Amino acid sequence: MTVWPDLLRLARNQAAPSESRKQAVFWVAQAAGDSATAGLADLADSEKEGDEIRKQAVFALSQRPKDEGVPALIRIAKGSNSAEVRKSAMFWLGQSDDPRALALFEEILTRR
């Protein structure tokens, strides 16, 4: 039985309690593969969501395998409309020890 699509629906349900939504985001990251990574990235990008849910999605992306999570985090760090979400993506990229994250930091610091 595949449960992550139901969890992702709960995470997107703005009528659900915030804590339930955050927990759903966490468990999507633990239980799913590439498709869930895309769903988490969509949730982190959604302007319909508040920053807390979006930051939880960013954290969940940081828990995905690096080949899935790091590219999504870089995209969010570069382009999110929310400073808080960008900051969260940058923090988790800094924890990743991934050379792509280092390249992003260098790009930002040298303004290339």
Contacts in CASP RR format, 6 or more apart in sequence:
PFRMAT RR
TARGET T0000
AUTHOR 0000-0000-0000
METHOD contacts of the structure
MODEL  1
MTVWPDLLRLARNQAAPSESRKQAVFWVAQAAGDSATAGLADLADSEKEG
DEIRKQAVFALSQRPKDEGVPALIRIAKGSNSAEVRKSAMFWLGQSDDPR
ALALFEEILTRR
3 27 0 8 1.000
3 31 0 8 1.000
4 27 0 8 1.000
4 28 0 8 1.000
4 31 0 8 1.000
4 32 0 8 1.000
4 33 0 8 1.000
4 35 0 8 1.000
4 36 0 8 1.000
7 24 0 8 1.000
7 25 0 8 1.000
7 27 0 8 1.000
7 28 0 8 1.000
7 31 0 8 1.000
8 24 0 8 1.000
8 28 0 8 1.000
8 36 0 8 1.000
8 39 0 8 1.000
8 40 0 8 1.000
8 43 0 8 1.000
10 16 0 8 1.000
10 20 0 8 1.000
10 21 0 8 1.000
10 24 0 8 1.000
11 21 0 8 1.000
11 24 0 8 1.000
11 25 0 8 1.000
11 28 0 8 1.000
11 43 0 8 1.000
11 53 0 8 1.000
11 57 0 8 1.000
12 21 0 8 1.000
12 43 0 8 1.000
12 46 0 8 1.000
12 49 0 8 1.000
13 21 0 8 1.000
14 48 0 8 1.000
14 49 0 8 1.000
16 24 0 8 1.000
18 52 0 8 1.000
18 53 0 8 1.000
21 53 0 8 1.000
21 56 0 8 1.000
22 52 0 8 1.000
22 53 0 8 1.000
22 56 0 8 1.000
25 40 0 8 1.000
25 43 0 8 1.000
25 53 0 8 1.000
25 56 0 8 1.000
25 57 0 8 1.000
25 59 0 8 1.000
25 60 0 8 1.000
26 56 0 8 1.000
26 59 0 8 1.000
26 60 0 8 1.000
28 36 0 8 1.000
28 39 0 8 1.000
28 40 0 8 1.000
28 60 0 8 1.000
29 36 0 8 1.000
29 40 0 8 1.000
29 59 0 8 1.000
29 60 0 8 1.000
29 61 0 8 1.000
29 63 0 8 1.000
29 64 0 8 1.000
30 63 0 8 1.000
33 64 0 8 1.000
33 68 0 8 1.000
34 68 0 8 1.000
37 61 0 8 1.000
37 64 0 8 1.000
37 68 0 8 1.000
37 69 0 8 1.000
37 72 0 8 1.000
40 57 0 8 1.000
40 60 0 8 1.000
40 61 0 8 1.000
40 64 0 8 1.000
40 72 0 8 1.000
41 57 0 8 1.000
41 61 0 8 1.000
41 72 0 8 1.000
41 75 0 8 1.000
41 76 0 8 1.000
43 49 0 8 1.000
43 53 0 8 1.000
43 54 0 8 1.000
43 57 0 8 1.000
44 54 0 8 1.000
44 57 0 8 1.000
44 58 0 8 1.000
44 61 0 8 1.000
44 72 0 8 1.000
44 76 0 8 1.000
44 80 0 8 1.000
44 85 0 8 1.000
44 89 0 8 1.000
45 54 0 8 1.000
45 76 0 8 1.000
45 80 0 8 1.000
46 54 0 8 1.000
47 81 0 8 1.000
49 57 0 8 1.000
51 82 0 8 1.000
51 84 0 8 1.000
51 85 0 8 1.000
54 80 0 8 1.000
54 82 0 8 1.000
54 84 0 8 1.000
54 85 0 8 1.000
54 88 0 8 1.000
55 84 0 8 1.000
55 85 0 8 1.000
55 88 0 8 1.000
58 73 0 8 1.000
58 76 0 8 1.000
58 85 0 8 1.000
58 88 0 8 1.000
58 89 0 8 1.000
58 92 0 8 1.000
59 88 0 8 1.000
59 92 0 8 1.000
61 68 0 8 1.000
61 69 0 8 1.000
61 72 0 8 1.000
61 73 0 8 1.000
61 76 0 8 1.000
61 89 0 8 1.000
61 92 0 8 1.000
62 69 0 8 1.000
62 73 0 8 1.000
62 92 0 8 1.000
62 93 0 8 1.000
62 95 0 8 1.000
62 96 0 8 1.000
64 72 0 8 1.000
66 96 0 8 1.000
66 98 0 8 1.000
70 93 0 8 1.000
70 96 0 8 1.000
70 98 0 8 1.000
70 100 0 8 1.000
70 101 0 8 1.000
71 100 0 8 1.000
73 89 0 8 1.000
73 92 0 8 1.000
73 93 0 8 1.000
73 96 0 8 1.000
73 101 0 8 1.000
74 89 0 8 1.000
74 93 0 8 1.000
74 100 0 8 1.000
74 101 0 8 1.000
74 104 0 8 1.000
76 85 0 8 1.000
76 86 0 8 1.000
76 89 0 8 1.000
77 86 0 8 1.000
77 89 0 8 1.000
77 90 0 8 1.000
77 93 0 8 1.000
77 104 0 8 1.000
78 86 0 8 1.000
78 104 0 8 1.000
79 86 0 8 1.000
80 86 0 8 1.000
80 89 0 8 1.000
93 101 0 8 1.000
93 104 0 8 1.000
93 105 0 8 1.000
94 101 0 8 1.000
94 105 0 8 1.000
106 112 0 8 1.000
END
